[in-house]
């Protein structure tokens, strides 16, 4: 694996342009357990141009469905024994992606599907490294096994390339504009059973801003011998325009709610302690591990301050497993994950 920081004549001549670009670092963009990220899934789109000072206009994307990405600790999941290196899980579409997120690097060590097909990396695929900026690249190789029903098992190897290939202005539906974003392109090629002649790859494009931990826009493509085709397009559903008055970047996700859950894991009931800084209505939404909402607790006209809520089978039934708790106060949202064991 290697990281290459480009210092060519082009970079030197374009120095004044690059000074405005933010440096993507682990403190601001590392995968973090307890977070959620919200997407609108849309019609598919072409990723557009690469290079400096690009304007990407995706204002005509049409919403088709929604998606929530859940991030939580890997240690208390059923497959932690199969993928012991991982400390964080990202779950989308009932597929769990197991990562080790630490020390300036996000490494993927496994994947578990809803039918319990397990991918395990003995040499991990690197999802992201920090710090990272326009012009940076990082490449390497990976290997592992995939295990499924009826004793299916196959070995695989592959290579990848991460590249911050563009920066500029991103326009999302509603004419929402973000300046000073940069795009990371990931090219990942995987071959089974050491078949070095395979002609398939996955290409992802992700647009990032300085003040949002997760992507503003994601476009995923499949590449085969028949060509390249976009298979998924999604953008951040809570995107909003920045302040016109001072032209300063605003935080897209408020952190004005503090919350704590204990015990975790729990058996019969758990406590949710939370603090809000503004008066208003509070909604506590509870989702099971499939993303289905199982309960909503409404608290009307709460004063700013500290509160405790006990949640038990009256709210969530008797099912075991993982639950995602979302506390909403006005425009502020914070998410937590809790596990019910036997």
PyMOL commands that set and color helices and strands:
alter all, ss='L'
color gray80, all
select helices_A, chain A and resi 9-13+15-18+26-29+149-151+313-316
alter helices_A, ss='H'
color red, helices_A
select strands_A, chain A and resi 2-5+36-42+51-57+63-73+88-92+95-102+105-112+118-129+136-147+153-172+176-192+201-208+217-224+227-236+257-262+270-276+280-288+293-302+305-311+321-329+332-340
alter strands_A, ss='S'
color yellow, strands_A
deselect
rebuild
show_as cartoon
